[in-house]
């Protein structure tokens, strides 16, 4: 992948993650217990999947050159 494509894809992933994080914090401020649990679950999933996705985007693929 070209570096420009990786940067654009990273910015897209981070912006979607940011929007999900804002929505999760909004859910944490709701009086319902279900919303609090859902907001916590979303934040936990974001902490796992956003870095994993960025790692996959920026990982360099090496061929069988020896």
N, CA, C and O atoms as CSV, one atom per row, in Angstrom:
chain,resi,resn,atom,element,x,y,z
A,1,UNK,N,N,0.829,-1.174,0.000
A,1,UNK,CA,C,0.000,0.000,0.000
A,1,UNK,C,C,0.878,1.244,0.000
A,1,UNK,O,O,1.956,1.264,0.594
A,2,UNK,N,N,0.420,2.227,-0.643
A,2,UNK,CA,C,1.147,3.489,-0.635
A,2,UNK,C,C,0.900,4.219,0.677
A,2,UNK,O,O,-0.120,4.022,1.337
A,3,UNK,N,N,1.843,5.055,1.032
A,3,UNK,CA,C,1.770,5.768,2.301
A,3,UNK,C,C,0.574,6.711,2.344
A,3,UNK,O,O,-0.066,6.837,3.388
A,4,UNK,N,N,0.261,7.364,1.253
A,4,UNK,CA,C,-0.873,8.289,1.224
A,4,UNK,C,C,-2.176,7.553,1.517
A,4,UNK,O,O,-3.018,8.046,2.268
A,5,UNK,N,N,-2.340,6.383,0.926
A,5,UNK,CA,C,-3.536,5.582,1.162
A,5,UNK,C,C,-3.604,5.152,2.626
A,5,UNK,O,O,-4.682,5.143,3.219
A,6,UNK,N,N,-2.464,4.798,3.208
A,6,UNK,CA,C,-2.432,4.391,4.615
A,6,UNK,C,C,-2.810,5.559,5.529
A,6,UNK,O,O,-3.535,5.377,6.507
A,7,UNK,N,N,-2.319,6.751,5.210
A,7,UNK,CA,C,-2.633,7.923,6.030
A,7,UNK,C,C,-4.124,8.241,5.944
A,7,UNK,O,O,-4.759,8.504,6.965
A,8,UNK,N,N,-4.681,8.219,4.754
A,8,UNK,CA,C,-6.108,8.513,4.575
A,8,UNK,C,C,-6.956,7.463,5.287
A,8,UNK,O,O,-7.939,7.801,5.947
A,9,UNK,N,N,-6.582,6.200,5.157
A,9,UNK,CA,C,-7.323,5.131,5.820
A,9,UNK,C,C,-7.202,5.251,7.343
A,9,UNK,O,O,-8.170,4.995,8.059
A,10,UNK,N,N,-6.047,5.630,7.836
A,10,UNK,CA,C,-5.860,5.822,9.279
A,10,UNK,C,C,-6.724,6.969,9.793
A,10,UNK,O,O,-7.344,6.856,10.850
A,11,UNK,N,N,-6.765,8.059,9.057
A,11,UNK,CA,C,-7.612,9.182,9.462
A,11,UNK,C,C,-9.089,8.805,9.452
A,11,UNK,O,O,-9.847,9.246,10.315
A,12,UNK,N,N,-9.496,8.001,8.492
A,12,UNK,CA,C,-10.879,7.539,8.437
A,12,UNK,C,C,-11.201,6.656,9.643
A,12,UNK,O,O,-12.250,6.813,10.267
A,13,UNK,N,N,-10.310,5.740,9.965
A,13,UNK,CA,C,-10.514,4.850,11.112
A,13,UNK,C,C,-10.576,5.660,12.404
A,13,UNK,O,O,-11.438,5.421,13.249
A,14,UNK,N,N,-9.659,6.619,12.556
A,14,UNK,CA,C,-9.642,7.430,13.768
A,14,UNK,C,C,-10.875,8.323,13.888
A,14,UNK,O,O,-11.381,8.532,14.990
A,15,UNK,N,N,-11.358,8.848,12.772
A,15,UNK,CA,C,-12.547,9.706,12.841
A,15,UNK,C,C,-13.803,8.895,13.163
A,15,UNK,O,O,-14.660,9.354,13.919
A,16,UNK,N,N,-13.915,7.704,12.603
A,16,UNK,CA,C,-15.058,6.839,12.944
A,16,UNK,C,C,-14.963,6.413,14.403
A,16,UNK,O,O,-15.968,6.390,15.114
A,17,UNK,N,N,-13.757,6.077,14.850
A,17,UNK,CA,C,-13.569,5.719,16.250
A,17,UNK,C,C,-13.901,6.863,17.190
A,17,UNK,O,O,-14.472,6.653,18.260
A,18,UNK,N,N,-13.541,8.075,16.786
A,18,UNK,CA,C,-13.854,9.254,17.603
A,18,UNK,C,C,-15.364,9.456,17.722
A,18,UNK,O,O,-15.873,9.743,18.805
A,19,UNK,N,N,-16.070,9.307,16.612
A,19,UNK,CA,C,-17.530,9.469,16.641
A,19,UNK,C,C,-18.178,8.405,17.518
A,19,UNK,O,O,-19.121,8.699,18.253
A,20,UNK,N,N,-17.685,7.179,17.448
A,20,UNK,CA,C,-18.209,6.112,18.313
A,20,UNK,C,C,-17.909,6.405,19.777
A,20,UNK,O,O,-18.737,6.138,20.648
A,21,UNK,N,N,-16.723,6.956,20.053
A,21,UNK,CA,C,-16.353,7.280,21.418
A,21,UNK,C,C,-17.247,8.387,21.980
A,21,UNK,O,O,-17.671,8.313,23.133
A,22,UNK,N,N,-17.533,9.401,21.183
A,22,UNK,CA,C,-18.417,10.485,21.632
A,22,UNK,C,C,-19.808,9.937,21.931
A,22,UNK,O,O,-20.428,10.314,22.925
A,23,UNK,N,N,-20.293,9.053,21.076
A,23,UNK,CA,C,-21.613,8.463,21.295
A,23,UNK,C,C,-21.616,7.584,22.548
A,23,UNK,O,O,-22.603,7.556,23.283
A,24,UNK,N,N,-20.514,6.864,22.794
A,24,UNK,CA,C,-20.421,6.030,23.995
A,24,UNK,C,C,-20.419,6.892,25.255
A,24,UNK,O,O,-21.069,6.542,26.240
A,25,UNK,N,N,-19.695,8.017,25.236
A,25,UNK,CA,C,-19.709,8.912,26.393
A,25,UNK,C,C,-21.091,9.524,26.595
A,25,UNK,O,O,-21.514,9.766,27.726
A,26,UNK,N,N,-21.784,9.770,25.500
A,26,UNK,CA,C,-23.161,10.271,25.612
A,26,UNK,C,C,-24.045,9.212,26.270
A,26,UNK,O,O,-24.902,9.541,27.091
A,27,UNK,N,N,-23.843,7.954,25.918
A,27,UNK,CA,C,-24.632,6.874,26.518
A,27,UNK,C,C,-24.314,6.724,28.011
A,27,UNK,O,O,-25.192,6.375,28.800
A,28,UNK,N,N,-23.066,6.986,28.395
A,28,UNK,CA,C,-22.702,6.886,29.810
A,28,UNK,C,C,-23.417,7.930,30.664
A,28,UNK,O,O,-23.577,7.734,31.869
A,29,UNK,N,N,-23.845,9.027,30.061
A,29,UNK,CA,C,-24.531,10.078,30.816
A,29,UNK,C,C,-26.036,9.864,30.918
A,29,UNK,O,O,-26.731,10.679,31.524
A,30,UNK,N,N,-26.545,8.797,30.344
A,30,UNK,CA,C,-27.972,8.511,30.408
A,30,UNK,C,C,-28.310,7.832,31.742
A,30,UNK,O,O,-27.461,7.147,32.312
A,31,UNK,N,N,-29.532,8.011,32.243
A,31,UNK,CA,C,-29.883,7.428,33.538
A,31,UNK,C,C,-30.116,5.913,33.501
A,31,UNK,O,O,-30.170,5.282,34.556
A,32,UNK,N,N,-30.250,5.337,32.348
A,32,UNK,CA,C,-30.540,3.907,32.247
A,32,UNK,C,C,-29.277,3.068,32.479
A,32,UNK,O,O,-28.202,3.398,31.977
A,33,UNK,N,N,-29.419,1.990,33.238
A,33,UNK,CA,C,-28.291,1.084,33.465
A,33,UNK,C,C,-27.850,0.426,32.166
A,33,UNK,O,O,-26.659,0.201,31.950
A,34,UNK,N,N,-28.800,0.121,31.313
A,34,UNK,CA,C,-28.471,-0.519,30.031
A,34,UNK,C,C,-27.577,0.385,29.188
A,34,UNK,O,O,-26.624,-0.091,28.571
A,35,UNK,N,N,-27.867,1.655,29.156
A,35,UNK,CA,C,-27.049,2.602,28.394
A,35,UNK,C,C,-25.638,2.725,28.966
A,35,UNK,O,O,-24.665,2.853,28.222
A,36,UNK,N,N,-25.538,2.686,30.291
A,36,UNK,CA,C,-24.214,2.763,30.920
A,36,UNK,C,C,-23.388,1.536,30.538
A,36,UNK,O,O,-22.207,1.660,30.212
A,37,UNK,N,N,-24.000,0.360,30.578
A,37,UNK,CA,C,-23.284,-0.861,30.212
A,37,UNK,C,C,-22.909,-0.872,28.729
A,37,UNK,O,O,-21.821,-1.313,28.358
A,38,UNK,N,N,-23.818,-0.383,27.888
A,38,UNK,CA,C,-23.521,-0.330,26.454
A,38,UNK,C,C,-22.397,0.657,26.165
A,38,UNK,O,O,-21.528,0.374,25.340
A,39,UNK,N,N,-22.399,1.801,26.824
A,39,UNK,CA,C,-21.332,2.778,26.639
A,39,UNK,C,C,-19.988,2.226,27.085
A,39,UNK,O,O,-18.973,2.446,26.424
A,40,UNK,N,N,-19.976,1.515,28.198
A,40,UNK,CA,C,-18.741,0.904,28.685
A,40,UNK,C,C,-18.257,-0.169,27.724
A,40,UNK,O,O,-17.059,-0.276,27.464
A,41,UNK,N,N,-19.174,-0.962,27.197
A,41,UNK,CA,C,-18.803,-2.015,26.247
A,41,UNK,C,C,-18.240,-1.424,24.958
A,41,UNK,O,O,-17.262,-1.934,24.411
A,42,UNK,N,N,-18.851,-0.364,24.481
A,42,UNK,CA,C,-18.362,0.283,23.256
A,42,UNK,C,C,-16.962,0.838,23.467
A,42,UNK,O,O,-16.097,0.686,22.604
A,43,UNK,N,N,-16.731,1.484,24.612
A,43,UNK,CA,C,-15.395,2.026,24.897
A,43,UNK,C,C,-14.359,0.914,24.997
A,43,UNK,O,O,-13.234,1.070,24.523
A,44,UNK,N,N,-14.730,-0.204,25.611
A,44,UNK,CA,C,-13.809,-1.335,25.692
A,44,UNK,C,C,-13.482,-1.910,24.325
A,44,UNK,O,O,-12.328,-2.233,24.041
A,45,UNK,N,N,-14.488,-2.037,23.484
A,45,UNK,CA,C,-14.256,-2.557,22.131
A,45,UNK,C,C,-13.406,-1.598,21.304
A,45,UNK,O,O,-12.565,-2.033,20.517
A,46,UNK,N,N,-13.623,-0.302,21.478
A,46,UNK,CA,C,-12.806,0.682,20.758
A,46,UNK,C,C,-11.339,0.597,21.181
A,46,UNK,O,O,-10.438,0.736,20.354
A,47,UNK,N,N,-11.111,0.370,22.469
A,47,UNK,CA,C,-9.725,0.268,22.966
A,47,UNK,C,C,-9.010,-0.950,22.399
A,47,UNK,O,O,-7.781,-0.985,22.358
A,48,UNK,N,N,-9.765,-1.942,21.964
A,48,UNK,CA,C,-9.159,-3.150,21.399
A,48,UNK,C,C,-9.065,-3.066,19.879
A,48,UNK,O,O,-8.007,-3.329,19.308
A,49,UNK,N,N,-10.164,-2.699,19.219
A,49,UNK,CA,C,-10.227,-2.829,17.772
A,49,UNK,C,C,-9.581,-1.694,16.989
A,49,UNK,O,O,-9.074,-1.930,15.892
A,50,UNK,N,N,-9.580,-0.486,17.507
A,50,UNK,CA,C,-8.953,0.621,16.767
A,50,UNK,C,C,-7.436,0.419,16.653
A,50,UNK,O,O,-6.900,0.538,15.552
A,51,UNK,N,N,-6.722,0.117,17.756
A,51,UNK,CA,C,-5.285,-0.133,17.590
A,51,UNK,C,C,-4.973,-1.359,16.732
A,51,UNK,O,O,-4.004,-1.355,15.972
A,52,UNK,N,N,-5.796,-2.412,16.852
A,52,UNK,CA,C,-5.567,-3.601,16.028
A,52,UNK,C,C,-5.739,-3.283,14.548
A,52,UNK,O,O,-4.962,-3.754,13.716
A,53,UNK,N,N,-6.745,-2.493,14.219
A,53,UNK,CA,C,-6.986,-2.126,12.829
A,53,UNK,C,C,-5.867,-1.243,12.290
A,53,UNK,O,O,-5.421,-1.425,11.157
A,54,UNK,N,N,-5.418,-0.298,13.090
A,54,UNK,CA,C,-4.312,0.564,12.658
A,54,UNK,C,C,-3.023,-0.235,12.481
A,54,UNK,O,O,-2.235,0.046,11.579
A,55,UNK,N,N,-2.810,-1.221,13.334
A,55,UNK,CA,C,-1.639,-2.081,13.191
A,55,UNK,C,C,-1.689,-2.862,11.886
A,55,UNK,O,O,-0.668,-3.020,11.217
A,56,UNK,N,N,-2.865,-3.350,11.522
A,56,UNK,CA,C,-3.006,-4.085,10.269
A,56,UNK,C,C,-2.782,-3.184,9.056
A,56,UNK,O,O,-2.235,-3.621,8.043
A,57,UNK,N,N,-3.202,-1.937,9.162
A,57,UNK,CA,C,-3.017,-1.007,8.048
A,57,UNK,C,C,-1.537,-0.691,7.854
A,57,UNK,O,O,-1.055,-0.644,6.722
A,58,UNK,N,N,-0.815,-0.475,8.953
A,58,UNK,CA,C,0.564,-0.028,8.861
A,58,UNK,C,C,1.588,-1.160,8.866
A,58,UNK,O,O,2.785,-0.904,8.734
A,59,UNK,N,N,1.143,-2.396,9.016
A,59,UNK,CA,C,2.076,-3.511,8.996
A,59,UNK,C,C,2.664,-3.659,7.603
A,59,UNK,O,O,1.952,-3.624,6.600
A,60,UNK,N,N,3.959,-3.823,7.564
A,60,UNK,CA,C,4.622,-4.002,6.269
A,60,UNK,C,C,4.647,-5.475,5.918
A,60,UNK,O,O,5.080,-6.307,6.715
A,61,UNK,N,N,4.192,-5.783,4.751
A,61,UNK,CA,C,4.197,-7.158,4.273
A,61,UNK,C,C,5.550,-7.456,3.668
A,61,UNK,O,O,6.033,-6.718,2.810
A,62,UNK,N,N,6.147,-8.514,4.105
A,62,UNK,CA,C,7.456,-8.889,3.559
A,62,UNK,C,C,7.278,-10.112,2.695
A,62,UNK,O,O,6.568,-11.056,3.043
A,63,UNK,N,N,7.932,-10.068,1.576
A,63,UNK,CA,C,7.898,-11.203,0.660
A,63,UNK,C,C,8.884,-12.279,1.083
A,63,UNK,O,O,9.481,-12.195,2.156
A,64,UNK,N,N,9.049,-13.253,0.270
A,64,UNK,CA,C,9.979,-14.343,0.563
A,64,UNK,C,C,11.333,-14.048,-0.039
A,64,UNK,O,O,11.860,-14.847,-0.812
A,65,UNK,N,N,11.893,-12.922,0.304
A,65,UNK,CA,C,13.211,-12.534,-0.193
A,65,UNK,C,C,14.245,-12.856,0.871
A,65,UNK,O,O,14.161,-12.358,1.994
A,66,UNK,N,N,15.218,-13.684,0.524
A,66,UNK,CA,C,16.291,-14.012,1.465
A,66,UNK,C,C,17.621,-13.817,0.838
A,66,UNK,O,O,18.646,-14.044,1.481
